[in-house]
Amino acid sequence: MTGKKPQSDVLPLFYTDEFGFVEYKERSAFIRSMTSAEGKPDESPIIVTMVWPVGKHKAGDAKALYIVGLQRHRWYPEREGSLDPMQIEPAGYQVETDYWLAAFSGNQIVELREGRYYFDLLDYDKRLEGCGRG
């Protein structure tokens, strides 16, 4: 999703808040939806902002779980204001931050699940240094 070539042939499973489970034949449309909006490409590639370890899916499981913060500069059309519906926000690029639960097996991502509320599960003291910005 960040524009880098995958390091292996293992394809991760994707699950998004908006689309649900992304089937194999839907992958290219899903990737396009993550890199463009309203027919306009994002202003810059997706950026990993932070990574927080969560732990294992189950005791003895080979999968490690992480919450990953992703940021993109996506296009929005003219729309109602988010705080005041009577105010109109002009069309333009806006920063959007999403949170994903990433399951790794070895050094490969095997599953990504979008979830706005994963942010509520974070232990800020466990943020991985050197992963993402700041």
C-alpha positions as CSV (number, residue, x, y, z in Angstrom):
1,M,0.0,0.0,0.0
2,T,2.9,2.3,0.5
3,G,4.1,1.9,-3.1
4,K,6.9,-0.5,-2.2
5,K,7.2,-3.9,-3.9
6,P,6.2,-6.8,-1.7
7,Q,9.2,-8.9,-0.5
8,S,7.4,-12.2,-1.0
9,D,4.7,-14.0,-2.8
10,V,2.5,-14.2,0.3
11,L,-0.4,-11.9,-0.1
12,P,-1.9,-10.5,3.0
13,L,-5.6,-10.5,3.8
14,F,-7.2,-7.1,3.9
15,Y,-10.3,-6.1,5.9
16,T,-11.5,-2.4,5.8
17,D,-14.2,-0.5,7.7
18,E,-15.7,0.7,4.5
19,F,-15.4,-2.4,2.2
20,G,-15.2,-5.4,4.6
21,F,-13.1,-8.3,3.5
22,V,-11.2,-7.6,0.3
23,E,-11.3,-10.6,-2.0
24,Y,-8.4,-11.4,-4.3
25,K,-10.1,-10.1,-7.5
26,E,-10.8,-6.8,-5.6
27,R,-7.2,-6.1,-4.6
28,S,-6.3,-3.7,-7.4
29,A,-9.5,-1.6,-6.8
30,F,-8.7,-1.6,-3.0
31,I,-5.1,-0.4,-3.6
32,R,-6.4,2.4,-5.9
33,S,-8.9,3.4,-3.2
34,M,-6.0,3.7,-0.8
35,T,-4.0,5.9,-3.1
36,S,-6.6,8.1,-4.7
37,A,-10.0,9.7,-4.0
38,E,-12.7,11.2,-6.2
39,G,-10.5,10.4,-9.3
40,K,-7.5,12.4,-8.0
41,P,-4.3,10.7,-6.9
42,D,-3.1,11.3,-3.3
43,E,-0.7,14.2,-3.0
44,S,2.1,11.9,-1.7
45,P,2.6,8.2,-0.8
46,I,1.1,6.7,2.4
47,I,3.4,7.3,5.4
48,V,3.7,5.0,8.4
49,T,3.6,7.4,11.3
50,M,4.0,5.0,14.3
51,V,4.0,1.3,15.2
52,W,2.8,-0.1,18.5
53,P,3.3,-3.8,19.5
54,V,0.1,-5.5,20.7
55,G,1.3,-9.1,21.2
56,K,0.3,-12.5,20.0
57,H,-3.1,-13.4,18.5
58,K,-3.2,-16.5,20.8
59,A,-0.7,-18.0,23.2
60,G,1.8,-20.0,21.2
61,D,0.8,-18.4,17.9
62,A,3.5,-17.6,15.4
63,K,1.7,-14.3,14.5
64,A,2.7,-11.1,16.1
65,L,0.2,-8.2,16.2
66,Y,0.9,-4.5,15.8
67,I,-1.2,-1.4,15.5
68,V,0.1,0.8,12.7
69,G,-0.7,4.5,12.1
70,L,-0.9,5.4,8.4
71,Q,-1.2,8.9,7.1
72,R,-2.2,10.0,3.6
73,H,-2.9,13.3,1.8
74,R,-6.2,12.6,0.1
75,W,-8.5,14.7,-2.0
76,Y,-11.9,15.7,-0.7
77,P,-14.6,17.5,-2.7
78,E,-16.4,20.5,-1.4
79,R,-18.5,19.2,1.6
80,E,-20.3,20.1,4.8
81,G,-18.2,21.1,7.7
82,S,-17.4,18.3,10.2
83,L,-18.2,20.5,13.2
84,D,-20.7,22.8,11.7
85,P,-23.0,21.4,8.9
86,M,-23.9,24.9,7.9
87,Q,-20.3,25.7,7.0
88,I,-18.9,24.4,3.7
89,E,-15.3,23.1,3.5
90,P,-13.7,23.8,0.2
91,A,-12.4,21.1,-2.1
92,G,-8.8,20.2,-1.6
93,Y,-6.2,17.9,-0.1
94,Q,-6.4,17.0,3.5
95,V,-4.3,14.9,5.8
96,E,-6.1,11.7,6.9
97,T,-4.9,9.3,9.6
98,D,-6.0,5.7,9.8
99,Y,-5.1,2.9,12.2
100,W,-4.6,-0.7,11.1
101,L,-4.0,-4.0,13.0
102,A,-1.2,-5.8,11.2
103,A,-0.5,-9.5,11.8
104,F,3.0,-10.6,11.0
105,S,4.3,-14.1,10.6
106,G,8.1,-14.0,10.5
107,N,8.9,-10.7,8.7
108,Q,5.8,-10.9,6.4
109,I,2.4,-9.2,6.8
110,V,-0.3,-11.8,6.6
111,E,-3.3,-9.8,7.5
112,L,-4.3,-6.1,7.7
113,R,-7.5,-4.9,9.3
114,E,-8.5,-1.3,9.4
115,G,-10.1,0.0,12.6
116,R,-10.6,3.6,13.7
117,Y,-10.9,2.4,17.3
118,Y,-7.6,0.5,17.4
119,F,-6.1,3.8,18.5
120,D,-8.0,3.4,21.8
121,L,-6.0,0.2,22.6
122,L,-2.6,1.8,22.4
123,D,0.0,1.7,25.2
124,Y,2.0,4.9,24.3
125,D,5.0,3.7,26.2
126,K,5.4,0.7,23.9
127,R,5.7,2.7,20.6
128,L,8.5,1.2,18.5
129,E,11.3,3.7,18.1
130,G,12.5,4.2,14.5
131,C,9.2,3.0,13.1
132,G,7.5,5.9,11.4
133,R,7.9,9.6,12.1
134,G,8.7,11.3,15.4
